[in-house]
Amino acid sequence: MAEPSTPATPGEKLYHPQLTTLVETARFHAAHQPGSTAVVCEDRSLTYAELHRESNRIAHAIRAVGAAPGARIAYLGKESEHYYTVLFACAKSETVLVPINWRLAAPEVSHILQDSGSEVLLLEEEFAAVLDRLPTGPPKTVVRLGASDGLSAWKADHPDTDPPCSATSDTPVAQLYTSGTTGLPKGVVLAHRSFFAIRDALASENLDWIDWRAGDIALVGIPGFHVGGLWWATQNFNAGATVAAMRAFAPRDAIDLIRDKGITTACVVPAMLRMMLAEPGVTPDDFTTLRKIVYGGSPISEALLEDSLSMFGSEFAQIYGLTETGNTAVCLPPADHVPGHPRMKAAGHPYPGVGCKVIDGDGKELPPGTVGEICLATPARMVEYWDLPDKTAETLVDGWIHTGDAGYVDDDGYVFIQDRIKDAILVAGENVYPAEIENVLERHPGVAEAVIVGAPDERWGESVHAFVVPAAGQEPAPRELHRFLVDRLAAFKLPARYEFIDHVPRNPSGKILRRELRERFWTGSDRKVN
């Protein structure tokens, strides 16, 4: 590998081990490759020098409104160069970025703003209407991106020099919200180390399962409010590659971007691959520059892999992890992507330095081949659930993240996922938890009780299926229930089907037999995830 100060030759591996915080990343590349493109979005781009200077200005602006180190800075908007300048500004001001899923309904946005205590909200004009629908009002400082009095004006009077900063690898830099079994999203606090640890693990064994090379232009297909999108972007920034950001994924736009910009690597979910393959007129000539596709969020079917290998002509790497593990902790390397090979059913193998064990209900470690709860120990793991010490203690135990996924490890250390203990539903890579939907649906006067399960879906992996017990004397129609939910939940959480039942099955202690309702959708499947 080239020394950090030596210009890399095309195709050479990029690894800068001295960088341990995003603050150092911005400074280093601004000094060593100031004119290189850091990020491109639509017809706009920023060089590494511009990214550094603009994030410095925003960092000074953040401090000028009184946001002290540790303050939360919320961002509600689609992918753009602004998102990344704000990310680096938070790193430099030692504040914590709280990216908000722009698909969420106003009550969901309000919960995140209130729970995080965000002092500043950076808001795209496209979503400005949400301010009028927030039950508890906006933070004290709202900066509208793109408005005449917005971000440009807010940062204009501030210097582009480095602000004083004492951030370390353990300093929190991002807080991402993930739904849970309680129905209320929890803020997962991640430190700088979460965005460097796996890079270092791969380099420690000179593995190229996932790699970054000189000349890379990386497509970020997963939104930045997800840990996968944020992690993938930071990996490329840390390497000094170019990040190509899509405002929002659309298959035709993605194909055009890959072809026209010469995209070399991409991070997506399998549903995105399926959508690109289905686009009329798409041919392998559209993807001649692609060398590697990293995917996660759900397994890839053998048929989709075969079609993807034929069309994209690139290497594939599957990643598995949680927001709580700092994104990926397990990887199925390109060499294992062989249609028909038994390892194609695996999530992958832990990275060097990442521990994996499977435990039973009493916490006892189980031998290879025995199904139990998968636990992961990774240096990229979360700091905590924000302001939830009890929940943190339940999930992070002696350095091990309890994933809530059921599976086993084989004799070679490969991890196989069989089911979900925590009942999560994966819709096109989005985590959906039943309790969140049930809590809202049961507020409808025509609903006595609701149970949500995941059903296989050929396009999206899984879809949301609602079992509904009508209230006495009521006969709510699916359309009526849909209208009720639309303003209260994000679109990807809305049930695809409503099925009316006269009672909810329960065990003698009163616990809902959710798996009994779910089982008929998965009969004949060797694993209960799709």
N, C-alpha and C positions, 0 to 999 in steps of 0.2 A: 504494500500500500504506500501511497505517497505521503511524505511528511506533510503536516498541516499547512505549512507555508509554501509548499511546492505545488504549482498548477498541475492538476491531475490530467492524465491523458484520457482521451475518449474511451469509455467503457471500464475505466479503472475503478476499483472499489473506493467508496468514500466513507471514511470513518475518522472522526476527530475526538479521540478519547479524553482530551483535556476539557471538553465542554460538558458541564454537569448541570447547568441551568439554562433556561431559555434566554435569560439576560445575556449570558456569555455567547449563546448562539447568534443573537442579533449583532452584538459587537464584533464578533470574530469575522463573520462573513461580510459585514460592511467594510471591514478593514482589508480583507484578503481578496474579495471579489466584488467590489462596490458596484460595478456596472452590470453584473450578471442578474438575470431576471429571477426574482424571488417568487413572485406570485402573478398569475394572469387570470383575469376574470372578464369574460366577454371581450370587449375591445380595449380594456384597460389593463395596465400592468404596473408593478413596482419593482425597481431594482432592490438589491440588498441594502444599498446605501439609503435609498428612499424609505424602505421599510423601517430601517433603524432610526432615521431622523423623525419620521412621522410618528412612530411609537414613542419616541422621546417626548415629543410635544404633547401627546395625549397623556403620557404619564405625569408630566408637570401639571396639566389641566386637572387630572384626577386629584392630585394632591392639593391643588389650589382651592377646590371646593370643600376641603376639610376631610377627605377620605384618608384615614390613617392606615398604616400597614395592617393587613388582615381584614379590611373593609371589603364588602361584597359589591361587585360591579356587574350588573345584569346586562345582557345583550339579547335583543329580540329582533332577529332579522335573518334573511337568507344568506347563503354563502357569498362572500365578496372579499375584496382586498381589505375592506374596513374591519371585517371580523378578525383578521390576523394582525392588523396593526393594534387593535384593542387588546388582543391576547398578549402581545409582547409588551404593551403599555402596562397591563396589569402586572406582568412579571417584574417590570422595572420599578413600578410604584409599590411593589410588595402587597398589592391587593389581590383579590381572588375573583377570577372571571366566573360568572354564573350564566352560561348560555342557555337560552330558553327555546324549547321546541316551538317553532312558529306555527305548527299545526294545532296547538292546544287552544281550547276554548278559554274565554276570559276568566272563569272561576279557577281553572287550572293554573293559568298564568299568575293570578292573584295569590294563590297558595305559595308558589315558588318565591315570589317577591317578598311576601310576608315572612315565610319561614327562613329565608336567607338573610332577611334584614338588609336587602340591597339598598345602598345609599345613592347609587347612580343607575339610571336605565338608559342605555343607548338603544334607540328605537328606529327601525326603518319606517319611512312614511307609509309604506304599504300596509303596515299594521297599526297605524296611529289610532284607528277607531277603537282599538282594544282599551285605550286609556279611559274612555267614557263608560266602559262596561266593567271596570274593575270594582268589585264590591268594597274594597278598602282603600282605594285611591293609589296613585303612583308614588314612587320614591320622591324624595325632595328635589333631586336633580334629574331632569329628563333632557336628553340630547337627541334631537331628531336627525338621523342620518339622511343626507340628501336635501334637507330643507335649507332655505337661504340663511337661516340663523342657526344652522345645525352644527355638525362636527367641525367643518372647516372654520367657522366663526369661533367655536368653543376653544379650539386649540391655537388659533391664529396669533395670539399675543404671548404665547409661551415659547421658550427657547427649544432648539433642536439638539441641545447638548445632553449628555448622559445625566440623569438624575442620580443623586446619592442612593445607593442600594446595597444592602447587606444580605440579600437572599442567598440561601444555600440549597443544596439538593433536597433538604427536608422541609423547605418553606412551602406552604400550600399555595397553589397557583390557579386551580380550577375546582369548581364545585358543580357536578353534574347530577341532575335529578333522575332517579330511577324509581319506577313504581314498585309497590310491594304488596305483600299479602294483607296489610292493614287497610289498603285502599288509598293511602296518602303517600305521594312520592317522597322519597328520602334524598337528602343532599349528600352525595358521595364526594368527600374531600380528597383531592389528589395533589401530591407534592410534585415538585420538578422531577424527582427521581422516577416517577411513573412514566416519564417520557424519554428516559435514557437507559433504564435498567435492561430491557430486552435487547436493545442495540448492543450493549456491552456483553450480554450473555452470548449472543451470536458471534461476536468478534472474539470472545475468549476461546472458542473452539474453531474459529475460522469457517463458520458455517454460512452457506449462502441460501438457506431456506427462504429468507427474505433479505434482500440486499439493496444497496443504493449505490449507483454508479455515476461517474462523470458523464454529463450529457442527459441525464434522466429528466423527463418531464412527467410528473406524476398526477394522474387524475384522482381527485378526491370525490368519489361517487357517493360516499356516506356522509350525511349532514354533520356539520361540526358540533351540533348540540349533542351528538352521540359520541361516546368515548372512542369508537372506532374511527370516525372521521377526524376527530381532534388528534388522536394518536398518530394516524397515518400522515396528516399534514405536518405535525411536529417532527416526525422521523425524517421527512424530506428536507425540512428547514435545517435540522441539525446536521444533515449530510451536506447541505449546500446545493441541493437540487432545486428544480423549478416546480412549484405547486400550481396545478391548473384547477381552479375552483369553478364548479357549476353552481349557478344560483339555486337550482333545484334539478334533480335528476329527471331527464326525459330521454327515452331511448334514441330517438332520431338525433337529438342534440349531442348525445354522448358519442354516437358513431361519427358524426361530423367533426366533433372536437378531436377525437382520437386520430382521425385521418388528417385533418387540416393542421393541427398543432404538432403532429408527430409524437403523440403520447407513447411513452415506453413502459410505464407501469400504471396499475390502477388498483384501487381498493373498492370493492362492491359487495353486494349481497347476491346470492344466487338468483333471486327474482329479477334483478337488473340484467343479468346475463340472458335470462330467458326472454326478457322483453326486447333486448337488442337483436337476438336471433330471430325474433318474430317480425322485425321491421321489413317491409317490402323492399326488395332490391339490394339488401345487404349482401356483401360478398367478402371473402377473405382479403381482397385487395384493400378493404377499408382499414385493415388492422396490421399492415405490414411492419409497422414500427414497434408494435407491442411485444415486449419480451417477457413480462410477468404480470399475472393477475393474482392479487391477494383477495380472498373472499372469506366472509364469516357471517355470523348471525343465524345461520341454519346450515344443515348438511347439504351437499349437492347430490342429486340423484345420478345414477350411473348413466342414464340416457342423456341428461343435461350435460354431464361431463364429456361424453363422447361427441355430442354436437358442438360443445364449446372448444374442445381440442381441435376439431376439424375446422371450425370457422376462425377462431382467434389465433391459432398457431403459436401460442405462447406457453410458458410454464405456468403452473397453478400451485398456489400454496393456500391451504385452509388454516384459519386461525380460530382458536376457541379461548374464551375467557369472559369475564364480567367487567362491568364498570368498577366493581370492588377490587378486582385484580389489576386495575390499571390497564385494561383491555387484554391483549393476548397473553396467555400463559402456556398455551399448548399449540403446536403447529404440525400439520400434516404436510411434509415437505414435497416439493415437486416430484422427486423420485418415486413417491408412493402413489402418485396419481395415475394409476394403471387400471383402466376399466376391467372389472371382473376380479381384481385382486381383493382378498379379504380385508386388507387395511383401508380400503376405500370406505368401509363402514366406521372407521375410527375418527375421532376428533383430531387425533394427532399424538405427538410425543412432547412431553414437557421440554422447554428450553434448558440448556445447561444452567444449573443453579436454581432451578424451579422444582420444588418438591410436589409430589402428588401422592395422596393416599386415599383409600376408600374405607369408610367406617360404617359400623352398624348403628342401630338406634341408641346403644349405650356408649358410643364413642370408641368402641374397640376396633382396631385396624383389622381389615379383612384380607385374606390371601388373594393372589392373582386369580382372576376369573369369577370372583364372587361379587354380586351386585350389592352396592350400598351407596351412601352419599359420598360424592367426590369432594375432596378438600385440596386446596392448592396453597402452597407457600411460595410467594414470589416477592422479590425486592421491589417490584412495581406496585405492590398492594396499596390500598387506600390508607389514608391517615385515620379516618373515622367517618361515621355518619354524622352529619352536622347536627349538633345539639341533641343527639340521641344516644347517650352513653350505654343504655341498656341494650338497644338494638345493635350497637357496635360490638358489645361484648358477646352477643349471641352469634354474630357472623364472623368476627375476627377473634379466634381463640388461640392463644399462644403462638401467634404469627401465622396461623392457618385460616384461610378464607373458606368457610363452609358454603359451597356453591348452591345447594338446594337441587342439584342435578343428581339423578341416580344413574349409576353406571359401574364399570369395572375397569381394571387395568390388566393387560395380558402379561405374559412372561417377559416380553420385550419392552415393557414400559409404556405401550401405547394405551391411550385412554379411549374408552368406548362409552358413549352416552346412550342410555336406554330409555330414560323417562325423566320427568321433572317432579321433584318432590314438592316444590312450591307452586305447582299448578300454573306456571307462566305459559302464555300463548305467544308464539312468535309470528307476527304478521309482517312479512317482507322485511324481516330483520328488526322490527320494532317489538320491544317487550310490552306485553299487555297482561295485566293481572286481573283475574276475575273479580276480586273484591271491590276494586275501584269502579267497575261497571255496575256490579250488583248494588252497591251503595246508592248510586245515582238512580238506577232503574226502579228501585223500591220506593223512591220518593213519589213516583207517579201514583195518583189515587186509584188507578185501576189495577195496580199490581200488589198482590199480597206478599209474594216472594219470588226471587229470581236466582237462577244458578247459571253461571257462565262457564263454558268449556271451549276447548279448541278442537276444531275438526280439520282433517287434511284438506288442503287446497292446492290444486296443481300449479296455479300461477304464483300464489303468495306464500306457499309453504303451509300456512295454517290460516283459518278464518275463525271469527268469533261466532259462536252459536249460543243463543239465549233460550234457556228453559224458563217459562213464566207460569206461575200459578196466579190466576186472576183473583182480584179481591171479590168478596161476596157480592153477588148481583152485578158484577162488572164483566164486560166483554171487550177489552181493549184490542184494537186492531194493530197489526204490525206497523202500519204507516203512522198511526198515532204515537206509538212508542218511539219510533224513529224520530219524529218531529220533536218529541220531548227531549231526546238525548242530544240532538244536533247542536244546540247552544250550550251544552253542558260538558261535552266530551269531544276530544279530538276525533277527526273522521276515521282514523285507522283503528279506533277502539269501538266503533259502532258495530253491533251485531250484523252479520250477513243474513242470518235467519232467526226467526222467532218460532219457538215450538211451545204450545200451550199444554200444560200437564195439570192434573188435579191435586198432586201432592209432590213434595220433595222427598226422595228416599233418604232415610237417616239410620244410623246404627243405634243400638240401645242407649247410648249416652247422648244421643241427639245430634251427633256430628253428621254433616251432610256427606252422603256417599257420592261425591263428585265423580269419582272414577267409574262408578257404576253407570252414570249418565254418559260419561265420555267414552266408555269402552266400546260401544257399538260402532263408533266411527273408526276405530283403530283395529278392529278384528282382522286377523290375518297379517298384521304388521309385526316384524320382528323387533321393532323399537317403536316407542310411543311418541316420537318426535318426527317432524317432516322437514 
